[in-house]
Amino acid sequence: MYGSIVFAAGFALGAVRVLFLAPKLGATMAVLLETPAILGISWEVARWCIVRYGVAADASAGGLMGSIAFAILMLCELATAVLVFQRTPGEFLQSHASVPGAIGLAAQVAFAVFPSTVMLFEREVRNA
């Protein structure tokens, strides 16, 4: 659920980035503006999924949730690149070598770590 919701949000934000921001500001600046929004959405969706689905509050459960969500996200992105944008899998992988692609990949890695981080943060807040 986490991966699917964030993919949908990223697809919508990506459309705004590609259609409106990138032509005016350039690809790198557009990604830099989009990244905080998708990371904020990811954090909140991770929190919601943990509570909604009763994910055990331990590092292994958070790591598993993040790993599965990352795999789902990347598979959805690959499918979109191939089926919608007519790119090859190699072109999809190569797109991560650009500056905007590397920023996006770093955000996706953060997305994968968020479930564990949310659990640790929430635990610290409760114990404070």
N, C-alpha and C positions, 0 to 999 in steps of 0.2 A: 504494500500500500504506500509506504514511504517513497519508494523509488518512482512509482507510477504518478503520484500526486506532484512530486517535484519535477518530473519530466514534463507533465502537462503545463505547470507554471513556467518552466523554462522555455517550453515551445512558444507560449504566448509572449513572454518577455523577449525571446529571440526574434519573433516577428517584428516587434516594435523596434528592436535594435537594428535589424537588417533593413527594414523599410524606411525608418525615420531618422535614427541616430547616426548610423554608419555613413550614409551619404553626406551628411553635413559635418560630422566630427572625425570621421575616419574609423576604421575597424577597431583599433586598439583603444581609443578613447570611449567608443561605444561599449566595448566589453567591460572596461573599467567602471563605467556608470551602471551597467547591468549587474555586475558581480555582487555588490552589497545587497541589492534587492533580492536576488536569488538565494544568497546565503541567509538572509533574514527569514525568508520563506522556509528554507530548508530547516533552520533551527526550530521554528514554530511547528512545522509538520512533524519533525522528529519527536518533539515533546508531546504533541497530540497523539501520535501513533503509539508511543510508549504507554501513555495513560489508557487510551482507547482499547488497546489490545493486551494490556496487562503484561508487558514485556518485563521479565525479571530484571531487577535493578542490580545487575552485576556486569563486570567488564566483558565477560565472554558473550553474554546475551546482546549487549550493545555492539560488540564487534561483529557478531553474526548478522545482526540486523543491518548494520552499515555495509557489510560485505555483500549481502544478498541485494540490498538496495542499489549498491554501486554496479553490480553485474546487470541488474534490470535496467538501470539508467543507461549504461553503455550499450546494451543490446538494443534498446529503444532508439538511441541516437544513431547507431549503426544502421538499423532498419530504415530510419527516416532518411539518412544520407543516401542509402542505396535506392530505396523505393520512391522517395519523393523527389530528391535532388539528382538522381541518376549518377551518383558518384560510385566509384569502386571501393571495396573495403580498404585497399591500399591508400587511396586518396583520403578516405576518412581518417586513417591512422596518421597520414602525413600532415593533415590539417592541424594536428596538435603540436607540430614542430614550429609553427609561426608564433609570434608574440601573443596575438589574441587567443590562439589555440592553447598555448601554454598557460595563460591566465585562466582560461576556462577549465582546463584539466586540473589545475591547482584548486579551483573552486569545487570541482567534482570530488577530489580527494578529501577536501574539508567536509563536504556533504557526507562522505562515507564515515568520517570520524565523529560526526555530530551525535549519533545516538549514544555512544560511550561518553562523550563529553557532556551531553545533557544530563545523563545519569550522575556523573560526578558532580556537576554544578548543582543539580537539585539536591543531592545528598549534603553538600557543603552548606547550602542555604538552610536546609532543615536543621542541621547541627549547630548553626551559628546562634 
